[in-house]
Amino acid sequence: MANFFFFTDPSLLDAQLASQAFGPAGTSAGKDLFRITDVHTSTSTNLPAVAICDGVLCAQEDDQGALTLILKPSQTPPFEPPVVSYFIHKGVAKTSLLNGDQILGVVVA
């Protein structure tokens, strides 16, 4: 079985609203809506977001200089349902991962 770990500093997160939670999200134009992700917000400018698993990582820089990290696990996550093929983290500050030419906090095993 694959090991997957996700964490941050929960004391820096704002209280999650019901409309931001995974699951049923009301209706629109007579159709039921379902949120397939959780949304967590923070007013902190230094909020760590960490996902750990074996896989392939791709980083893309946007026009504002923030990164989008795309993580493709090498094994199927043990989640029931939905099946997860990729984890996507948007708006990651480059300074939280890079210091000049050094990559911070990355462990390759």
N, C-alpha and C positions, 0 to 999 in steps of 0.2 A: 504494500500500500504506500502511496506517495505521501510525503509530509508537506503540508502547506501551512504557512504562518503569515498572519497579517496583523500589524499593530501600528499604533501611533500613541501620542500622549493624550488620553481621553479627557484630561482636565482642560485642554486647550480647545476642545470642540464645543460649538454652540449646541444647545438643546435641539434635537432633531424634531421637526414638525411631522405630523401624521402624513402630510402630502409629500414628504421626502422619503418615506419608508418603502422598502421593497414590498411588493404585493399589490392588491387591488387599489386602483387610483381613480375611482369614479367612472363617469361616463362622459362621452362627448359625441354629439350628433347621433345619439341612440346606440352607440357602440361602447361596450365595456372596455376600460383601459386597465393596463397592468404595468406597473413600474418594474423593470427588470434589474434595476440597481438601487442601492441605497445612496442617498445624497447626504453628505456631511459637510457643514460649513464651519468656518472659524474666522474670527476677527484677528487672530494671531498671524503675524507675518513670518513666523518661524515654526511652522507646524510640520513635524516629521511624518512621512508616510512610508511604510516599509512593507514589502511583500517578499517572502522568501519561498522559493521552490526551485527545483531543477528546471531549466528551460532555456529559451533563447530570448534575449532582450534587444529591443530596437528603441532608439531614442530619436525623436524628431523635434527640431526647434521651430517655434512659431514666430510670427512677426513681432511679438512683444518680448522675445528672448526667453520665454518659458519653454519647458520641455513637455512633450507627450511621451510617456513610456509605455511601450507595448510589450507585454510579457506572454510568451507562448509556452505553457508548461510542457515538459517532455513526457509527462504521464497525465492521464485523465484525472482531474481533481475528484475527490470522493464526495461530491455534493449531489444531493437528490432533491428534486430537480432544481434548477435547470443545469444542463451540461454546460460547462464553461470551457471555451476554446482559447480565449485570450483574456488577460487582465489589462485594462487600459487606465492609466493615471494621467490626467490632464492638468496643466498648469503647475508643473513641478519646477521650482526655482533651480536654475543651473548651479547656483552657489551652494545648494544643499547636497550636490553630488560631485562638484568639481572645484578644485582649488588650483588654478593655473592649469598645469598639465597632469595633476594628480587626481585620481578618482577616489572620492571619500567613501568610506563605509562599505565598500564592495568586497566581499569574500568569495573567492573562487575555490571550490573544493573538488 
